[in-house]
Amino acid sequence: MSDDHEAFLRALEELDRALDDSLEMATRMKQRIKQIRAGQLAGRPLREIIPGEEAPLLVQLLTANTNLLHSYGTRVRRTEARALHGEGMTMDEIAKLFGVTRQRVSALLRERPGES
């Protein structure tokens, strides 16, 4: 197995673990939404409900979840593009498959871990 394939498989494993974290954050966000709605239905103002939330706040969980998925998604895209390119797919074929431009695929192939 090539280094590109191994990197892609590692990225998938890391994404799988990150998705578990994401699901846990999504569950917490859904609970917060219920709490906010209940407070609103009880006639409480948001300026009272939101500061009373347990930390991290809903907006903080949303940001953390978005950043988590973006980070791991970038790794998967980059390593998958490299593995496919290593198997002979052209940048145009990968671009069509991913739904991005050829220039974006070129950038993915040039990026090193830690970049994005």
C-alpha positions in Angstrom: 0.0 0.0 0.0 1.4 3.4 -0.9 2.1 6.2 1.6 -0.8 8.2 0.0 -3.2 5.3 0.7 -2.0 4.9 4.2 -2.4 8.7 4.8 -5.9 8.5 3.4 -6.9 5.6 5.7 -5.4 7.4 8.7 -7.4 10.5 7.8 -10.6 8.4 7.6 -9.9 6.8 11.0 -9.4 10.3 12.5 -12.6 11.6 10.8 -14.5 8.6 12.2 -13.4 9.6 15.8 -14.1 13.2 15.1 -17.6 12.3 14.0 -18.2 10.7 17.3 -17.2 13.9 19.0 -19.4 15.8 16.5 -22.4 13.7 17.3 -21.9 14.3 21.0 -21.7 18.1 20.4 -24.8 17.9 18.2 -26.7 16.1 21.0 -25.7 18.9 23.4 -26.7 21.6 20.9 -30.2 20.0 20.5 -30.6 20.0 24.3 -29.6 23.7 24.4 -32.1 24.5 21.7 -34.9 22.8 23.7 -33.9 24.8 26.8 -33.8 28.1 24.9 -37.2 27.4 23.4 -38.7 26.4 26.7 -37.4 29.6 28.3 -38.9 31.6 25.4 -42.2 29.8 25.7 -42.2 30.6 29.5 -41.9 34.2 28.6 -38.3 34.7 29.6 -36.2 37.2 27.6 -33.1 35.9 25.8 -30.9 38.2 27.8 -31.8 36.1 30.8 -31.8 32.7 29.1 -28.5 32.8 27.2 -26.3 34.0 30.0 -27.8 31.3 32.2 -26.7 28.5 29.8 -24.1 26.0 31.0 -20.8 26.6 29.3 -19.9 26.1 26.6 -22.8 28.1 25.1 -24.8 26.9 22.1 -22.9 29.3 19.7 -19.6 28.0 21.1 -20.6 24.4 20.5 -21.7 25.3 17.0 -18.3 26.9 16.3 -16.3 24.1 17.8 -18.3 21.5 15.8 -17.9 23.4 12.5 -14.2 23.8 13.1 -13.8 20.2 13.9 -15.5 18.9 10.8 -13.7 21.5 8.6 -10.3 20.4 10.0 -10.9 16.7 9.5 -12.7 17.2 6.2 -9.8 19.1 4.8 -7.4 16.2 5.7 -9.7 13.6 4.1 -10.1 15.7 0.9 -6.3 16.3 0.7 -5.3 12.7 1.3 -8.0 11.3 -0.9 -7.0 13.6 -3.8 -3.4 12.5 -3.4 -4.4 8.8 -3.3 -6.6 9.1 -6.4 -3.9 11.1 -8.2 -1.4 8.5 -7.3 -3.6 5.9 -8.9 -3.5 7.8 -12.1 -6.7 10.0 -11.9 -6.1 13.4 -13.5 -6.7 16.6 -11.7 -9.7 17.2 -14.0 -11.2 13.9 -13.1 -10.7 14.5 -9.4 -12.2 18.0 -9.7 -15.3 16.6 -11.4 -15.6 13.9 -8.7 -15.2 16.3 -5.8 -17.3 19.1 -7.4 -14.5 21.6 -7.3 -12.3 23.3 -9.8 -9.1 21.9 -11.2 -7.2 24.7 -9.5 -8.6 23.6 -6.1 -7.4 20.0 -6.7 -4.0 21.4 -7.7 -3.9 23.3 -4.4 -5.0 20.1 -2.5 -2.2 18.2 -4.0 0.4 20.9 -3.1 -0.8 21.3 0.5 1.2 19.7 3.3 -0.3 18.5 6.5 -1.1 21.4 8.8 -1.9 23.7 5.9 -5.4 24.5 4.6 
